[in-house]
Amino acid sequence: MTKKNIKRAILVAIVVGSLLNGINSYDVFWYGNFNIRNVIRIILTYVTPFCVSLYSSIKAAKIA
């Protein structure tokens, strides 16, 4: 795991997480309906692509 992998995973998480949050949680942002369940859902929407991207880049580096 290198800094390059982590930076790339953060960028992927920001782009993909924002897109998915816009699709799935637009009503929360539009109406300001922030409760603990919605906040956790929004955070996990960023964490998931980060983990997937980091995992796949580490696995790809081990194969090469």
Secondary structure as UniProt FT lines:
FT   HELIX           3..24
FT   HELIX           26..31
FT   HELIX           36..63
//
